[in-house]
Amino acid sequence: MYSSTVKLTIKSALAGLYYTAGPYLEHLNGRVTILMYHRVLSDFERNHQVVQPGMFVSSVVFDRHLQ
């Protein structure tokens, strides 16, 4: 359940960014960069779960990627 909620939130956020990116999209000339993540974890989650290295990004890194 949590995973599907996160995925829906990410998809909605990306769709909103795409919709409002007008001038930037003209610069892309039809090209789009798609980022895919296995997991986005807070520091608390990362410290309290067994996580395979390379299969997640921290929430701070994810925020930077979206910027």
C-alpha angles and dihedrals in degrees: 000000000000091000094053091048091052092047092050091048092050093047091050092048092049092047089051092050091049092049094051098040095088105148093035091054090055088057091054092060093213096319120123131188114220119198119200125194131188093205140349111208135185118227089256093054092045092052094047102044136060103246127182110239114251093021098094144037126214119251089247092056091045091053090051091050091053091050 
